[in-house]
Amino acid sequence: MLTLQCPYCGVDAEETELHAEGEAHLKRFGPGSSDDDFETYLFMRENPKGVHFERWRHSNGCGKFFHAARSTTTLEVFGTYSAQTYEPPQDIKDKITAKYPGWSWREFA
């Protein structure tokens, strides 16, 4: 079972206490954006075999949203962090690089 630590309340929560909200760090487009930009936002998602950044909600706890970096193949969790960040913290990116040299995900590496 997947266990993630909520960065807000510090609880190690099993996935039954959480709600997966999809891919993290999506670029949202405002009014006046093109149809192609809006289509990309709605439908185009990463679906990697390996490192992935996801948005989660601690639904049976504090109720706050947070991001998690994990491997989709091994369920290894590299860390969790606030949802109010524009990119993963450097220490999490360093952990991923140590385990998977040369990895990349969108603009993060």
Buried (B, 14 or more C-beta within 10 A) or exposed (E): EBEBBBBBEEBEBEEEBBBEBEBBBBEEBEEEEEEEBEEBBEEEEEEBEBBBBBBBBBBEBBEBBBBBBBBEEEEEBBBBBEBEEEBBBEEBBEBBBEBEEEBEBBEBE
